[in-house]
Amino acid sequence: MSIGENYLRIRNEIPGHVRIVLAAKTRQPGEVAEAIEAGATDIGENYVQEAAAMIQALGEKAEAVTWHMIGELQKNKINKALPIFDVIQTIDSLEKAIAVDKRAARFEKVVPVLIEINSAAEPNKSGLAPDSSVAETVAKGISQLKHLHLQGVMTMGPLGADPEDVRPFFRKTREIFEHLKELEISGVEMNTLSMGMSDSYRVAIEEGTNMVRLGTIIFGPRF
Ligand SMILES: *Cc1c(COP(=O)(O)O)cnc(C)c1O
């Protein structure tokens, strides 16, 4: 099946309230263009440089979609990232949030952000500890920053293995999301739960996600 057909098949399979962010790493602009032509609305990139090149190559097509930073945001790349991305999904500390806020102020922007949870507490992964009180402290901190708009929570969860193995970590992330939502922190609008990838999106949807990030299942395997 073509990329466009894959996109439409998955779009029809997934409930309408679940947004699909296409993970475009390693893909050619022509491949991403095909997905956009089929109706894709949201594209995720892991690296600032790759995103810049992709957007330039796509030209007008790039303007029609929402760009999500889904990789780790290095502090020295924030200035380059801000004009490119519409949403930063990977705020992994209050310190990082403060750094983004400071630079966003210079661009006179208010940046929609998600906080990333290291839901399985993996030592080599970025993200906050999977603990509601940790997330609460960071969310309250972000709510004080004038140039960030906190809108939700994102997690990767452990890779490989059986998708069922990821379920407890998706469930934990959902709990943290619901906790933050119940707090009704002023200036925070908890509406996005970003979790689920090609091998785990069904489990993520069962656990209440409303945004999945898909690469392989739409574009084919990465080489
Ligand atoms: C690559 C990537 C995805 C999608 O992975 P697939 O398994 O190809 O669907 C989702 N989220 C992030 C952060 C990624 O880097």
The ligand as a MOL file (V3000), in Angstrom:
LIG
                    3D

  0  0  0     0  0            999 V3000
M  V30 BEGIN CTAB
M  V30 COUNTS 15 15 0 0 0
M  V30 BEGIN ATOM
M  V30 1 C 10.0640 7.5640 15.8950 0
M  V30 2 C 9.1630 8.0800 16.9310 0
M  V30 3 C 7.8130 7.7240 16.9730 0
M  V30 4 C 7.1680 6.7550 15.9830 0
M  V30 5 O 7.8080 5.5290 15.9710 0
M  V30 6 P 7.2490 4.3220 15.0570 0
M  V30 7 O 7.5470 3.1240 15.8550 0
M  V30 8 O 8.0060 4.3910 13.7870 0
M  V30 9 O 5.8000 4.5510 14.8760 0
M  V30 10 C 7.0140 8.2730 17.9650 0
M  V30 11 N 7.5060 9.1210 18.8720 0
M  V30 12 C 8.7970 9.4990 18.8720 0
M  V30 13 C 9.2740 10.4470 19.9030 0
M  V30 14 C 9.6680 8.9860 17.9120 0
M  V30 15 O 10.9580 9.3540 17.9280 0
M  V30 END ATOM
M  V30 BEGIN BOND
M  V30 1 1 1 2
M  V30 2 1 2 3
M  V30 3 2 2 14
M  V30 4 1 3 4
M  V30 5 2 3 10
M  V30 6 1 4 5
M  V30 7 1 5 6
M  V30 8 2 6 7
M  V30 9 1 6 8
M  V30 10 1 6 9
M  V30 11 1 10 11
M  V30 12 2 11 12
M  V30 13 1 12 13
M  V30 14 1 12 14
M  V30 15 1 14 15
M  V30 END BOND
M  V30 END CTAB
M  END
